[in-house]
Amino acid sequence: MSDCAGLAAWLRLTLTPGIGGETQRKLLAAFGLPEAIFAAGRLAVRAVAGERGDAIFDFDPAEAVDRSIAWAERPDQHIITLGDPDYPASLLEIPDPPTLLYVRGDPALLARPGLAVVGSRNATPQGAQTAEAFARAIAGRGLTIISGPALGIDAAAHRGARAAGGATGAGIGTGADRVYPARNRELALAIAGHGAIVSEFPLGTPAVAANFPRRNRIISGLSCGVLVVEAAPESGSLITARLAAEQGREVFAIPGSIHSPVARGCHKLIKQGAKLVETAADVLEELVAGSEPSPTPAAGDDDAHPVLAALGHDPCALDDLVERTGQTAETLLGELLALELGGRVAALPGNRYQRLG
C-alpha cells in the first residue's frame, strides 16, 4: 500500500464523481502521480480531461478518503494503486487496468498464475460437481482459481480450490466491505481468510448490474485463461470469456447435452473457437505444458491407493466406484482427476475409468 499522503491523493482522484477510469489514466499519463495532477491546476487538467476535469477541484471526497484509509489500516485489508510495485502484473497487461484495487486477504496471491472458472448461477448438480472437481485438480497443481463468488459454478470452483488446499481469489462487483450474494457470506469469509477478495469499487458500493461486466474483466485479467463450465447463451460468463479473448487469454469450455439450456453457452463458445475440454489435463496441457513433469508412482504402491485398488484392472463406471469405496461421486471425481493427471488412470466414454499400468 502507498504512504498515507500518497494514498489519499489516489483515493481523491478515484472517488471524484464523473472521473472514470479512462479519464484517470489520461491524467496519470499526462502528469504522473495524482499529487501532480492536483498541483497542475484547473486549466492544465482541463487541457487533458476537458470540462469534466473541473470535478476534481470542485468536489472534495475527504470523508470517503478518510474512511478508506481507516479500512486499509485494519489487518488483511489493503488498497493497491496502479503505481504500487505490488500491483498485479497481469492486470497491467489489459487495456483498462483499475486505478485502485481494494483487497481483503493476501494480495500476493493475485500475482500468481491463475485460472478463472466461471459459469451459471443456476448450475445443475452435475455442473457444480464438475466445476469443483476441475478446480480441485487444477489448484492442486499450483494455479490460483479465480471466480465470482456468485452462486452456482463460481461458488463450486472456490470450494474445489479450498478442498485441494490451493489458492483462490474472488473478483467482486460491490465494495470490498460488502458480501454479495448474502447467502455466500461463509464462503466469502473463507476466501478472505485463506485467499483474496478484490474489488475496484469504492467501499459501500452496492450490487448494481452494470458493475458486474467491469468486475468480469478483473477476473479474466488476473488469469492465464478462463474455463466456462455451464452457461446459458446470454450468460455473464460469456462476457468474461469474450473479455479474456480480447485480453489474449486462453478460453476453455466444457461441452454438455444438446438439450441442456446451460450447455448452449459453452457450445456457442466452442463454435467461436474456445478449446473444448473434457478433463483438467486438457486445461493444464495448454497452461503449464512442460513446466513440471508428471509425477511417477513409486513401484508397488498402486494397490495401496484405495481408489486404484477399488478400480481394479477393468473399465469401471463412476457409480460402481461409489459403491466400492463408500465415497461420494464429488470426492471421487477429484481423486480420479488427480490420478489422471499423474498418468495412473484414463477417463473413458460413458463416465468410466480404467487403471493404467
SVG drawing of the C-alpha trace seen along z (x, -y; Angstrom):
<svg xmlns="http://www.w3.org/2000/svg" viewBox="-33 -27 42 83">
<polyline fill="none" stroke="black" stroke-width="0.4" points="0.0,0.0 1.2,-3.5 2.2,-6.0 -0.8,-7.7 -0.5,-11.0 0.1,-9.5 -2.8,-7.1 -5.1,-9.9 -4.3,-11.6 -5.0,-8.3 -8.3,-8.0 -9.3,-11.6 -8.8,-11.0 -10.8,-7.8 -13.6,-8.9 -14.4,-12.1 -17.7,-11.6 -17.5,-11.9 -13.8,-11.0 -13.9,-7.4 -11.1,-5.0 -10.3,-6.2 -10.0,-9.9 -8.0,-8.8 -5.4,-7.0 -5.2,-10.0 -4.5,-12.3 -1.9,-10.0 -0.2,-9.6 -0.1,-13.4 1.0,-14.4 2.4,-11.3 1.3,-10.7 -2.0,-12.1 -0.4,-14.8 1.0,-16.3 -2.5,-16.3 -3.9,-18.4 -0.8,-20.6 -1.1,-21.3 -4.3,-23.3 -7.6,-23.6 -6.6,-24.9 -3.8,-22.2 -6.2,-19.5 -8.9,-20.8 -6.5,-20.6 -6.3,-16.8 -9.7,-15.9 -12.0,-18.7 -14.6,-20.3 -15.2,-17.1 -11.7,-17.7 -13.2,-20.5 -14.8,-18.0 -11.5,-17.1 -11.2,-20.7 -14.9,-21.3 -15.6,-18.1 -13.8,-17.1 -14.3,-13.4 -12.4,-13.9 -14.8,-11.8 -14.7,-8.9 -10.9,-9.2 -10.5,-9.0 -12.9,-6.1 -11.0,-4.2 -7.6,-4.8 -9.0,-3.6 -10.3,-0.5 -6.9,0.3 -5.2,-0.1 -7.0,3.0 -5.4,6.4 -5.6,8.2 -7.2,5.2 -5.2,3.4 -5.6,0.7 -3.1,1.2 -2.6,-1.6 -1.7,-1.5 1.7,-2.8 2.4,-0.2 5.1,2.4 2.6,5.0 0.0,4.2 -0.7,7.5 1.4,7.6 -1.3,9.5 -3.7,6.6 -1.1,4.2 -1.4,6.1 -5.1,5.4 -6.3,2.2 -8.2,0.8 -6.5,1.7 -8.2,0.5 -6.6,-2.5 -7.1,-1.1 -7.7,2.3 -9.3,2.9 -8.1,6.3 -9.3,8.4 -6.8,11.2 -3.4,11.8 -2.7,9.5 0.5,11.5 -1.9,14.3 -3.0,12.1 0.5,12.2 0.5,16.0 -0.6,17.7 -4.4,18.3 -7.3,19.9 -10.7,18.3 -13.5,20.9 -17.0,19.4 -20.5,20.4 -24.2,20.4 -25.6,19.2 -28.4,21.8 -25.9,24.7 -27.0,28.3 -25.8,30.6 -23.5,32.3 -22.2,28.9 -21.3,27.8 -19.7,31.2 -17.6,30.8 -16.5,27.3 -15.5,28.3 -13.5,31.3 -11.7,29.3 -10.9,26.6 -9.6,29.1 -7.3,30.8 -6.0,27.5 -5.5,25.8 -3.6,28.9 -1.1,28.3 -0.3,24.8 -2.6,22.5 -4.9,20.0 -8.6,20.4 -10.3,17.1 -14.0,16.7 -17.1,14.9 -18.1,15.7 -21.6,16.0 -24.0,18.9 -23.6,22.0 -20.5,22.7 -18.4,19.8 -19.0,21.0 -18.3,24.6 -14.9,23.5 -13.9,21.8 -14.9,24.8 -12.8,27.1 -9.7,24.9 -10.1,24.8 -10.7,28.6 -7.3,29.1 -5.6,26.8 -4.9,24.5 -5.2,20.7 -8.4,19.0 -9.3,15.4 -12.6,13.7 -13.4,10.6 -16.5,8.9 -18.9,6.2 -19.5,4.4 -17.4,2.6 -14.9,4.8 -16.7,4.2 -19.8,5.9 -20.8,9.5 -22.9,10.4 -24.9,12.6 -25.5,12.7 -26.1,16.5 -22.4,16.9 -21.2,15.0 -19.5,18.0 -17.7,18.7 -16.6,15.1 -15.2,15.1 -13.3,18.3 -11.8,16.8 -10.8,13.6 -9.2,15.7 -7.3,18.1 -7.1,16.3 -8.0,12.9 -11.2,10.9 -10.6,8.0 -12.7,5.0 -12.1,1.8 -15.3,0.2 -15.3,-2.2 -16.3,-0.9 -20.0,-0.8 -20.8,-0.2 -23.9,1.9 -24.7,4.7 -25.5,2.9 -26.0,4.8 -23.7,2.5 -20.8,3.2 -20.5,6.9 -19.2,6.8 -16.5,4.4 -15.8,7.0 -15.5,9.7 -12.6,8.0 -10.7,8.2 -11.5,11.9 -10.2,12.7 -7.3,10.2 -5.9,11.9 -6.0,15.2 -4.0,17.1 -7.2,18.4 -11.0,18.8 -12.8,22.1 -16.6,21.9 -18.3,24.9 -22.0,24.2 -23.6,21.1 -26.8,20.0 -26.4,18.3 -26.8,14.8 -24.8,15.6 -22.5,13.1 -19.9,15.9 -19.7,15.4 -18.8,11.7 -15.9,12.9 -14.9,15.3 -15.1,12.5 -13.0,10.2 -10.5,13.0 -10.1,13.4 -9.7,9.7 -7.0,9.7 -5.1,12.5 -6.1,15.2 -7.0,18.8 -10.7,19.7 -11.9,23.2 -15.4,24.6 -16.8,27.9 -19.5,29.3 -22.8,30.7 -26.1,32.2 -27.6,30.5 -30.9,30.5 -29.5,28.5 -30.0,24.7 -26.9,24.3 -24.8,26.1 -25.7,23.8 -23.4,21.0 -20.5,23.4 -21.3,24.8 -21.5,21.2 -18.0,20.5 -16.7,23.7 -18.1,22.8 -16.4,19.4 -13.0,21.0 -12.9,21.8 -11.0,25.0 -13.2,27.9 -12.0,29.6 -13.1,32.9 -10.6,33.2 -8.4,31.0 -5.4,32.4 -6.7,30.7 -6.5,27.3 -3.2,27.9 -1.6,29.1 -2.4,25.6 -1.4,23.6 1.5,25.4 2.7,27.9 6.3,28.7 6.5,26.7 6.7,29.7 6.9,33.5 4.0,35.7 4.6,37.5 6.0,41.0 4.4,43.5 6.7,45.5 6.9,49.1 4.4,51.3 2.3,48.6 -0.7,48.7 -2.6,51.3 -2.2,49.2 -4.2,46.4 -7.8,47.0 -9.3,45.7 -6.9,47.7 -7.5,50.8 -11.3,50.4 -10.9,49.7 -9.2,53.0 -7.9,53.5 -11.1,53.4 -13.0,50.3 -15.2,49.2 -18.2,46.8 -18.2,44.0 -21.4,45.3 -19.7,48.6 -16.7,46.9 -19.1,45.0 -20.4,48.4 -17.0,50.0 -15.3,47.1 -18.2,45.6 -17.0,42.1 -19.2,39.5 -19.1,39.0 -17.9,35.5 -14.9,36.7 -14.1,39.5 -14.1,37.1 -11.4,35.0 -9.3,38.1 -9.7,39.5 -8.7,36.3 -5.6,36.2 -4.8,39.8 -5.4,39.0 -3.0,36.1 -0.4,38.4 -0.8,40.8 -2.3,43.6 -5.9,43.5 -7.6,42.9 -11.0,41.5 -13.2,43.4 -16.5,42.6 -19.6,43.2 -18.2,41.8 -16.0,44.8 -12.4,45.0 -9.5,47.5 -6.4,48.0 -3.1,47.7 -0.1,50.0"/>
</svg>
